Each structure stands twice: as C-alpha cells, then as structure tokens.
C-alpha cells in the first residue's frame, strides 16, 4: 500500500512539472489517502503484535 502511495506521489510530481494541475492535485490526494491508510494499518498491526506477547 505504501508503494501505491509512492507511485501516485511520483505521478503527481510529474504531472505538476508538465503543468497538469488537475491531474497533479488528484494524484496527490490519492497518495495522501493511501499513506494515511498505510499508517493506520501499520499502527493497528503493531499494537496487535505487542498485545500477542
């Protein structure tokens, strides 16, 4: 999931360089959402792993 966020971030940077503002904004928002989902899943799995011990 983090890889998908990184891919959308790279797409947003490339689109911004070429002047496609709408595409860059959309890709940036998708990257942000995927990154935060990754963080939530990571924290939940970390807490579950600590509780299992």
C-alpha positions in Angstrom: 0.0 0.0 0.0 2.9 2.3 0.7 4.2 1.5 -2.7 0.9 2.6 -4.3 1.1 5.9 -2.4 4.6 6.5 -3.6 3.6 5.8 -7.2 0.7 8.3 -7.0 3.1 10.8 -5.4 5.6 10.4 -8.3 2.7 10.7 -10.8 1.6 13.9 -9.1 5.1 15.4 -9.3 5.5 14.5 -13.0 2.0 16.0 -13.7 2.9 19.1 -11.8 6.1 19.6 -13.7 4.3 19.3 -17.1 1.6 21.7 -15.9 -1.4 19.3 -15.5 -2.7 20.9 -12.3 -5.9 18.9 -12.0 -4.2 15.6 -12.5 -1.5 16.5 -10.1 -4.0 17.5 -7.4 -6.0 14.3 -7.9 -2.9 12.1 -7.7 -1.7 14.0 -4.6 -5.0 13.4 -2.8 -4.9 9.7 -3.6 -1.3 9.4 -2.4 -2.3 11.2 0.9 -5.2 8.9 1.5 -3.2 5.7 0.8 -0.4 6.9 3.0 -2.7 7.5 5.9 -4.4 4.2 5.4 -1.0 2.6 5.5 -0.2 4.4 8.7 -3.4 3.2 10.4 -2.9 -0.4 9.3 0.7 -0.3 10.5 -0.2 1.1 13.9 -3.0 -1.5 14.3 -0.8 -4.4 13.4 2.0 -3.1 15.7 -0.4 -2.8 18.6 -1.9 -6.3 17.9 1.6 -7.7 17.7 2.5 -6.2 21.1 -0.7 -7.5 22.7 0.0 -11.0 21.5 3.2 -11.2 23.5 
